[in-house]
Amino acid sequence: MTDLFSLRDLKVTFATKRGTLNAVRGVTLHVAEGECLGIVGESGSGKTVMWRAAMGLLRGKRVTRGGSVTLNGTELLTMTAKEVRQLWGTQIAMVFQDPMTALNPVRRIGSQFSEALIKRLGMSKDDAAARTLELLRLVRMPEPERLVRKYPHQLSGGMRQRVMIAMAIACNPKVLLADEPTTALDVTVQAQVLELLSDLREKLGMAMVIVTHDLGIVAGHSDRIAVLYAGEVVELATTAALFANTRMPYTEALLNSIPKLTDTSGTRMRAIPGSPPDPVSVTTGCFFAPRCNYATDRCRNEHPELVDGGDGHLYRCFFPLGKGK
């Protein structure tokens, strides 16, 4: 498959009163045409910052972006804000974590849809209105003719998220980034939204990135998974290989924290002890070492590189699971 969207040695830092905050530390990833890549990690691991920076949404005097971000071979980091905006919607789109804050609360749903279609695709008002209904049906919204007259607060969380997905795919983007698309939704609606995203990817031939803190979310919907910790990739593999042959202790800890159906009533949640490192302080050794059950002096004093264990299964560990631990 051809790489459609690529990050190469992407670094993102913020200038703060405490010093330089290292949010993303040299991440290299790619998404191929029609592929779904899952990005997993705890809050603060750099997932959202990474993709917002890649899309050109993070700018300002206190933000520094380094490395390379390409879309169909075109470098995005060197583009001006105006140039990058021309790609939003038509080439790359994003479904944000909270649809209530992403939608304009004082405008009806139909009006928000039409504006994007008219400005981006040059449609007439009548064509935009017809396309809006078509898109809402595509994301399985009931009675779209009534829904377009409603305001965001009149919809449920699941309905608002479907509206956001419909708006994101309105201009047929080549890449769709979904940032925690099922946050605050109940389990049933969560499953429906994930199934919808998978169906749309297949129908429209999009590449897709799903960002989440829950490995269970991407287990059945991604082709590959990248695990982030402290702003860097610590494990990357196909979904099947990651679950069947976990190499990184942090990935194992994330898997163990997922509640299991076989757990008896009263079983305590398996939280990962400790906290991620301070992104401002200079840390020696493996960033996960203070929280790792397998850490040695070497782990605490040397920083491991990302190595290929075979078949494209990458991990950042001196003593990977399954190899002598």
N, C-alpha and C positions, 0 to 999 in steps of 0.2 A: 504493500500500500504506500501511496505517496504522502509524505509529511505535508500537512496543510497549515498547521499552526505550530510554531516552534519557539521555545525559550532556550537560550544558550547562555549559561553562566550569568543568569539574571541576579542582580543585587539591588536591594532597595534599603536605603537608610533614611532616618529622620534626624534632623538636628534638634536636640532638646536641651533644656537647661541643665540636665544631668550629664549630658554628653551625647555621643552618637548612638542612636538606637538602631541596631542591626536587625531589621525585620525579615529580610530575605537574603540568604547567604549563598550565592552562586548556584542557583537551581537550573538544571538542564532537563527539559521535558519536550515531548512532541506529541501531537495528535494527528492521526492520519484521517483521510477522507472516510466518512461513515463510521469512524471509531468512537467509542465512549471511554473516556479516561476518568477514573475516580481519584479524587484527591482527599486524603483522610489525615486527620490529626486533631489534637486537642485545641481548644480555644487558645489563641496566642501563638500558634505554630507558624503563622505567616500565610495561611491558605488564601484568605480574602485579599490581603495586601498584594500578594503575588499577582493575582489575576486582574485586580483593579489597576495595578501599575502597568501590566501588559496591555490593557485596553486604553491606556492613556488617561485614566480617570484620576490618577494621583499626580498632581503638579504643584509647583510652588517653590519658594526659595528654600524651604526647609526640607524638601524631598529630593533625594538624589537617586537616579536610576542608572544602573550600569549593565553591561552585557548586550544581548541582542534579543529582539522579539520580531519574528517574521510571520507574515500571513501571505501564503502563496508566493513566497520568495521576496516579498516587499518588507523592508525594514520599517518598523513602527516607532521605535524609540527616538529616531531622529526627526520624526514628523512634528509639525506644529499642531497645536490643539485644534485649529480649524481643519487641517488636513485629516486628522484622525477622526473627527466628527463625521466626515463624509463616508467613513467606513461603517459607522455604527448603524445597525439595523439591516443594511444591505449586505455586509460582509461578515460582521461579528455582532452578536447581541448577548445580552445578559439578563437572566432572571434573578432578581435580588432577593435577599433573605426575607424581608418583611414587605409584602405587597401593599399593606395599608399605608406605609410611608412612601412607597415608590409611586403609588397612584395619586393624582391630584384630588384632594378631598372635596373641592368645590366645583368640580366639573363632572358631568355625566359620563358614563363609560363610553357611549357612542361618540361623544365629542372628542374624547382623548384618542380613541382609535383613529378617527377620521383625520385628525391633525397630522399624525405620523404618516398615514398613507398619502395624503395630499402633498406634504412637504418632501417626503423621500421618493415617492414613485410618481409624483405629478398627476395623481388621479383627480377626476372631477368629484364634486361632493356626492353625486348620485352613485358613482362607481365605488367611492370609498365606503359609502354606507352599505352597499351590497357586499363588498369584500369583508367588511366588519362582521356581518351576519354569517358569512361563509366560514370565517376563521373561528368564530364562537361555536359554530356547529362542529368544526374540526376538533376542538378541545372538549367536545361533549357537554356543552352548556345547554341546559334545558330552556326553552322559550327565549331565544336570543332577541326576538323582537321586543320583548318586555324588558329584558336585561339592559339593553343599550340606553334606556331612559332612566336607569337607576344611578345613584351615587355610590361610591365605594363602601361607605359605612352601612349601606343597606344589603350588602352581600356577606355571606359567611367567609371564613378564612380560606376554605378550600376553593370557593368560587372566585375569590379575589386572586388566588394563585393561578387558577386556570386562565383568568383574564390576562394576567401578566405574561403567562406563557404564550397566549395567543398574540399579544402585542409584540413579544420578542420575535416570533416567527413571521410576523406580518409581511416583512420585506424579503423573505426567503434567504436568511443569512447562511453562510457556509459553516460558521462555527457558533454554537450556542453554549454559553457558560451559565450554569445553574448553581448559584451560591446558596447552600443550605435551603433547597427549594421546599422542604417539608417541615421546617421548623414550626413548632406550635400547632401542628395539625395532628388530629387523632390518628391512630394506627390504620384505620380503614381508609380514611381520606389520603393518608400518606402513601399507601400502596397504590391507590388510584392515580395519584399524581405521578409517581414513578413509572407506572405502566404507561401512562399517557406520554411521558417524555420519551420512553423507549419506542413506542409506536410512531411518534412523530419523527424521530431520528431515522427510522427505517423508511417511512413514507417519503420524507423530504431529502434523504441522503445527506443529512448534516453530520458534521463531527460534533461531539458533545463532551463537555467537561462537567462532572458533578462534584461539587465541593461539599464535604460533610465532616462531622466529627465521629460518625458512626459507621464502622465497617459493615454492619448489617444492611445499611441503606444501599450500598453499592454492590453488595455481594451478587445479586442476581441481575444487575443492570449495566455492568461495566465490562469492557474487554480486558483492561489493565488497571492496576491500582498503584498509585504512588503514595507512600506514607511520609508525611512531613513531621519534623520535630525541630523546634528552635530555629526555624527558617531554612532548613536544608532537607533534602530527600534522604531518608534513612533506609528505605526499601522500595523497590520498584519491580513488579513482575506481572505476569498475566494473573487474572483473578483466580483461576484454578490453582496455579502454582503458589500463589501467596497464601491461600487457605490450606493447601495440602502440605506445603513445605516451608513454613514460616522460618525465616532466618534471623530477623532482628528482634531482640528482647522487647523493644518498645511495641512492635507489632503484636507480639504475643500478649503483652499487657493489655493492649486495646481489645484483642479478641476475648481475653478473660473477663473484661469488664462488661461484656454484652450479657444481659440476663438470658438464662436458658429455660426452655419449657420444662426441663426435667428437674429444675430447682424446686425444692419443697417450700411450703408456706413458711415465711419467717426468715428465709435465707437472706443474708446481708449482701448488698451490692459489693462487687469486687472493684474497689477504686484503686487507681494507681497511686502509691504513696508519694508524698513530696510534691513539688511544683516544678514547672519548667524553669530553665535558667533565666536570669535577668538579661534581656536583650541589650542592655547598655553596658553591663560589666564584661570584662575580658575573661573568658572561660578557657581553661586548659583542659586537655583530654577530651574524651567523648562527652558530649553534652548530656547524654542520658545516664552517665555513670553514677551520679549521686542517687538515682532512683532504681538502679538496675540490681537485680539479685545476683547477677553473675559477674559483676565488675571486679577487675583486678587492679593492681598498681599500674600496669601498662595502660589500662582503660582510663585511669584518672590522670595520667601524665602525657599520653599521646592522643592526637586526634585521628580517628580512623578515616581513611579515604573510602569512596564509594567503589566497590569492586564488583566484577561480574562473576557470579558463581556458576555460570553456564546457562545457556538457553535464554540469555537476556535477563536473568534474575539478578538484580543488583541489590547489594546491601552494604551498610556502613557499620561493620562490627569486626573486631579482631577475633572473636570466638563465636562465630554464628551458631545458632541452634541447629542441632542435627549433626554437628561436626565436633563431637568430643565433649559437649556440655552435658 
